[in-house]
Amino acid sequence: MQIAVTGASGFIGRALAERLRAAGHTVAPLHVRQLGAVPGGDAVVHLAGETVVQRWTAAAKKRIRASRVDGTIRLVNALASVQPRPAVFISASAIGIYGPRGDEILTESSAPGADFLAEVCVEWEKAAGRAAQLGMRVVTLRGGIVLGRDGGVLARLLPLFRRGFGGRLGNGRQWMSWIHREDLLDLIQFALRTPELAGAVNATAPGPVRNADLTATLARLLHRPAFLAVPALALRLAYGEMAGVLLGSQRVLPQAARQAGFEFRYPTLEGALGSLLA
């Protein structure tokens, strides 16, 4: 297949491009901010977007929304002039679409939340959905916390935990929905080759855990203590409104992926972290 990828230099996109090339596919990196002619091909995987892990000033919110919503609109508009058009459009989204939901079990049929990130995700998926009007099969992957050794959350946590400074966030009771990066790459490839898979797909492992359990598991595998805690107030002072993402609870299950026949290599946190720390 000939596959165009946005965000191909990022934590996920870089690994995806390597994986696709190793499987014999041709990968064409796309830069959404500098879209000219979009190359023809069989599929588009759209991963580009401003990080949400920053203090949400008015300017930051504008960048986050523009990179996801406006960038996706520009990409879909550019695809309208491509002939023949790619058959598949896979767009990143996020479980932030659900907002903080406590202990509620969330699937793709759950209603969206009402906070800033949820509103952005709703608009983001709506923009991606416009590709369906061009005759493309659209899959929006609602990603959770992606675990990988060379980037993302785990790369930030490991130096702290190895020094014995690890601990829970707030009271640690919030659910955290995660996925091993290898499983995410597998899921993207599965979405590329599975015609019946369309619409929203939760890109999270089937075993979400509470924050306190995640930190305890990581510390145990590193043979370090994890008795410290970051108070909720400290997170709010440091990150403002964005602290709600760290303290909010989202217990997400990958119902659509599993019903379509996708099997996870790392369904449990213990197995996922063990593979990354080996």
Phi, psi and omega in degrees: 000151171259118189234123174270136183230124170267153184068029187288351178259002182274182183303319179270315185298322180297314179292324179295315180300318179296317181295316182295318179295321179296333179274002177095006180274159174261126183248129177244106178295138178240141176248111187298325182287345182233045182290124169246240174280128177275127182294146175290162180172192184265333185203159174232132173243116188254105185243355187290144176173145176297138179296144177267351182277078178196165177291130186275074170289171177300320180293320180295318178299320179297318179294317181299312180294315183295318184294326182272308186280302182296321179297321179291321177299316179298318181295314180295320177299320179293325179292337180298335182265002182271132176224130350288151182282152173301149181279335188230136174234109178254122183240137173294147168218199182207153177291354172302344179298337183274342185068176179290128188225016176063228182268003182298133175280126187248130173236180182298339180273356179291147181291151177288162175278193185229008180273182185302310184294322178298317180296320178297316181295322177299314179294323180299311180292326177296319178296318178295324181297340179296338178295335178295330178291344176267006178089014181262145172282125186249130175235125176251113184270111181274094186282147172256211178284119182266123182262121177209156187283333189251025178173182178071200186297317185298321179296331177281326184281324188303315180300322180291313183293324180293335177269002179082017182256017182280159178176175184285164175258125182062224180278353176076004183272353181290139178285139178237125181255122191231171174204138173294139182300325178297322176293323178296318177296319176300318182293322177297315178296322177298317179295326179296325188252006183247097187299331184279353180270119180206158179086203183287137178223119177289117180264069179221154177290158181285359182239070175298152182226160174286154182303319180297324178289322178298312182293322179294320180294315180298316180296318180296318180292334178268357182059046179230157175284161176215058185265353181279165176214145176263113182299146179303322180298320179296320178295320180291325177292323183282319189244354180063225183300327182296340178301336177299331177291322181284329184261344181287155185248126179222107183258086192257136177244143183274063186298312184297317181297315182291323178294331178279354177104008180285137178242132181276136172287325185234078182282342181245151180296319180302314180293321180295309180294323179300320180292326183280334182263354183298000000 
